[in-house]
Amino acid sequence: MAVHGAQPKRKEIYKYEAPWALYSMNWSVRPDKRFRLALGSFVEEYNNKVQIVSLDEDNSEFTAKSTFDHPYPTTKIMWIPDSKGVFPDLLATSGDYLRVWRAADADTRLECVLNNNKNSDFCAPLTSFDWNEVDPNLIGTSSIDTTCTIWGLETGQVLGRVNLVTGHVKTQLIAHDKEVYDIAFSRAGGGRDMFASVGADGSVRMFDLRHLEHSTIIYEDPQHTPLLRLAWNKQDPNYLATVAMDACEVIILDVRVPCTPVARLNNHRACVNGIAWAPHSSCHICTAGDDHQALIWDIQQMPRAIEDPILAYTAAEGEINQIQWGATQPDWIAICYNRSLEILRV
């Protein structure tokens, strides 16, 4: 996937085989934990697992550092977006509820379960969540009950050298007419207050926590096909990408020109499952799908049509269901397929 000059050949791909099929996966952000990822199993029963793995750079092998039980498959995993390493070493998972965990060398401990339906035994499963990069005390969740919830986290006072993590609902809003499938905070306007969501009604909607009485529809699918994923450009908050259910193309939107895609990336030969913008560049995005391909695109020439990707990784031995571009290691992209995690040097 990469071309290098005459320097000594370093490995371009590292692979890890998990004990079970993988779905969710995320790069650790902390500067002192290079090549650390969290993986979530996809087993169609109650008992599932989360595993933390890290690459031993001396022997080029991934090793499992910690494995813990999780009820139902995780719909998403995220490490706290703490690039300076000043917060506790936390990760969060979504499934039936939002859970916050603390990673330690020996084991991973559950810190809190955040449940917004206090008065009922029924829980509306969470489809996704996003952890605010500007203020890591904010997490937004999306649910099949048509709502999004913004949670405030507290890493409480030190008790016997242990910070207790708790959370409270800051706001809950009906975001869509049907299930909400994804949520993502925008870096616009200070990075704390704006977020967007997508859902089964086929719309992309944008919200501002300071003005929740109205939302802005950025895009509606012409056939009202459900939109499954949404990702903001990491460097230019005007752009976001979304993908519709069973679609072979990724749609790029410009919030300044609502309802009209500025680009369509459509070289995939089967449905797209994941989108990841480059952490360090405003014009690169990676897409991956059921055609076993991960494609990197340069979108500089928008609004002129973008015909072909600039890089293609076609050696995956299965349908790629997850892709993550490392925020603190922008040279590496991680993908999951079947029981495999691969990290690819770009």
N, C-alpha and C positions, 0 to 999 in steps of 0.2 A: 504494500500500500504506500510505501515511502521509497524515495530514491535518495541515497546518500553518496557522498564522494568517497575519498580514499581512506577515511578514518576506519579504525578496526570495526569489523562487523559486529554490531550488537543485535540481540534478538529483537525481531520486529513483532512477534506474537507470543504471548504467554497464555496458556490454557489451564483451566481448572475444571475437573469433573466432580460435580456434586453428587450426593447420594440419591437425589430426587430431581424431578423436573423443576426447572427454575422459571420464575416469572418476574418478580420485582428485584431490583438491584440498584445500588447507588454508591458513588465514590465518596469516601471520607474527604473532608475539606481541611482538616487540621494540618498545619505545615509539618508537624512532627510525626505524622502517620502517613508517609508516602505509600502508595500502592495498597491501600486498605479499602476493602469494599464490603458492603453488607448484601447478602443474598436472601431472597425469600423463596420457600418451596411452593410448588403448585401441586398439591395433592387434593383430590376431590373428596375430602372428608374433613371432619372437625380438626383433627390433629395435624398441624403443620409445623414448620421449623423456620427459624431465621439463623443464618450462619454468618459470622464475621471471618473473612479470610484476608490474608495479606501475603504479598510477594516477598519472598526472601531473595534479595537481589544478588546474594553471593552464589546461591545454588540454583537460581532461576526457577524456583518451585513456589507455587501457592500452597500455603498451609492454613488449615482452619484454626482460628484462635479461640473461638467460642461458638457454641451452638445452643439455642434455647427454643423452648416450645412456644408456639403461637396458635391461637384458635383461628381456624379457617386460613386460607391463603392470604398473604398480605397483598392488598391492591397497590400499595406503594410503600417504599422505604426511603427515608431521607436522613442523612446525618445533619446535625445542626450546622448552618452555614457560618462557621466561625473560623475565618481564615487566619486569625491572629492567635487562636488557641487560648482565649481568655474565659470562655464559658466552660461549664462542666462538659465532659465528653459524652454527649447525648445523641441518640438516634430516635426517630419516631417511625411508627408503622400505622397503616390504616387497614381496616377490615370491618369487623362488626363495630368496633369503636376505634378511637385514636388512642394509641398508647405511646408513652415516652419511656425510653430505656436509658440506663447509664452503662456505658461500656467500661470495663476494667480489664486488667491483664488476665485475671483468673476467670472471671465470669461476667455475664451481663445481667443487670438487675432491673426489674420493672420499677419505674419511679411513680407513674400514675396512669390511670385509665380515665380518659376524658369522655364522658357520656352526657349528651345533651337531652336525653329523654328520661329525666330523673323520675317522672311520675308514671312510667309505664314499663312493663316487662318487654315490650316490643322495641326492637332497635332497627332503625333504617340503615342498612349497610352503607359504609363510606366507599365511594368510588376512587377518591384521590385526595391529595392535600398538597399544600405548598407551605414552605417555611420561609418567612420573610428574611431576605438577606441583609437589609438595612437595619431591621430591628428583630433579632432572633427571639424576642419574647412574643412574637406574633406568628400564629399558624392558622391557615384557612383550610377548611375541609369542604368537600362536596359530597352530596348524598343522593340516593335514589328517591328521597322524599321531596325532591324539587328545591331543597334549600342549600345554602352555603352558610357555614358558621365560622366566625372569626374568634379564635381563642387567644386569651392572654396567658402567657406562662410566667410563673414566678419561680426563680431558684432561690428558695427561702433562706432564712438565716442559718448560720452554721450551728449544728447540734452535734457535739462530739465529732467534729471534723467532717460531718456529712451535710451537704446541702440537700434539703428536701425540695423536690420539684412538684409544684401544684399548678393547676390551671383553672381559669374561669371563662365563661362565655362573655365576650365583649359585645357581639351582636350576632343575630341569626336573621337571615332574610330569605324570602322566596325568590330564587334567582331565575327560574325557568318555568315553563308550563308543564314540563315533564322532568324525567330524571336528569340530574346534573352529573356529567361524567368526568369533568376535569376543572381545575381551578389553578390560576397562576397569578402571583403578584407582579405588577409592572414596576419598572424602575422610574417611571415618569413621576414628576411632581414630588420629588423627595424620596420616593421608593417605599413609603409606609402605607399609603392610603388607597392606592388604585389597584384593582385586580380585575381579571376577566374570567369568565367561565364559559364552558360549552356543554351541550347536552342533547338529549333525545329529541328536542324540538327542532334541532338543526340550526340553532343560532349561536353566535358568539356575542356575549354581552359584557359590557364594561361597567364597573361600579367604582364609586369613590366613597370611602368610609365617612367622609365629612358631609356627604350629600346623598344619603341612602334613599331619599324619597323618589329618586328616578335612576334609571340605568340607560346606557346607550347601546343600541344594537349595532355592532360593527359589521356583522355579516349574517346572512341567512342562506342556507343551502336552498337552491331553487326547487329541489324535490323534497325538501324538509327531511332529508336523510340525516339520521343522528350524527353529530360530530363527537368524536371520541377523545381526541387529544388536542392540547393547546400548548404552545411554547412561545415565550417572548424572546426576541432578539436580545442577547446579553449586553450589547454595546449601544444599540439604537432603539430606544423604547417606542419608536413609531411602528415597528414591524413585529408581527407575530405570525406564527404558522399554525395551521390546523389540518386535521385529517378526518375525513368522513368514514363511517362504517363501510367495510368491504371495498374501500376506494384504493385504486392503484396510484393516486396522485396526492401530493401535498399542496395545499393552498397557502400562498403568502399574502398577507393582508397589510395594508397601511392604514393606521387609525385615522389619518388625515383624509383618506378617501374611502369612507365607509361603503360596504356592500359590494365593492368591485375588487376582485383579487388583482394584485399587481403582478403576480407570477403563479404559474402552475408547474410543479416539478413532476413529470409523469413518465419516467423511464422504468419504473418498477413494473414487473410482469405479473405480480400478484399483490394482494392487499398490503398496505403499509401499516405497520404496528407501532413504529416509534419515530420521534423526531427529536433532534438535539442540536441546538445552535452552538457554534464555537464560543468558548468562554472569552476568547481574546480577540475576536475579529467580528466585525459587524456584517461581513458579507459571506460567511461560510456556515452551512447547515448540513447535518448528516441525517439521512433517512434510512430506515431499515424495514424489511418486510418478509412476507411469506415466500418470496422468491429466493430466499437464502442470501440476499444481497444487502450490503451496507454501502450507500452512495454518498459521497461528499460533493456538494454543489457550491459554485461561486455565483452569487446573485447580484454582483456589482452592476451588471448591465440592465437591471430592471429600469423601466418597464418593458424593455425589449425582451422578447421571448428567450427563455433559458432552455436550450435544446438538450444539453448533455451534462452529466456530472463530470467533475474534474478528476475524481478518483473513484474506483469501484473495488470493493472487497467482495469476492464471489466464492470464497472457499469455505463458507460456513456449511456445516453438514446438517443443517436443519432450518426450519422456519425461524427467523430472528424475531423474538417477541419483545425485546427490550434493548434500548440503546442509551448510553450515558456518556457524555463528554466531560472528562475530569476538569473541574473548575480550577484546581491548583496544579494540575498536570495537563496543560492543554495539548501536549504531544500525544495523548493517549485517549482512545475511544474504547469503551467496554460494550460488549454485546452478549446477549444470552440466547441460547437455542437449546432445546431438549434439556439435557442435564449439564450443559456446558456453559462456562463463562470464558470468554476470550477477551484479552485486551490487545489492542492493535495500535502500533506506533504510526502516527500520521505525520 
